[in-house]
Amino acid sequence: MSTLTESNTGNRKKEILEKSRRARKDEGLEFAELRGHQLAAIGAFIIAGAPLIIYSILFGRTIIALVITAFIEAYYACLHVVAYRLTKKNKYIFYAIMCVVCFIFCAFIFVRIEMGLSLLPGFGAV
């Protein structure tokens, strides 16, 4: 009886392996690419984003900080959507939604500054 079960299990494993080969989809490669993109984004932020944001804050150029922050948030939102599609973990959807909210906030503040209004409604002109 146990040899029959082992035989069925072995056949099932072979079927799954063949199906995976036919699909030509390598989850390990997809995970490595996703991880590479995540590390590249972090590196790009540290090398380019952080100094620019610090410069813009020190010299009163809020617009530069908002644009860079909005760009970074949009990038991370897209990255988390891709991570969700690969892993189907709900935490990535949560992260993507939080990044979109931050992006919208930065865009809102950017538009208000460009229009010559206060940073937040109801607090007088700039």
Helices and strands as residue ranges (DSSP letters): H 2-23, H 27-44, I 45-49, H 50-58, H 62-87, H 90-114
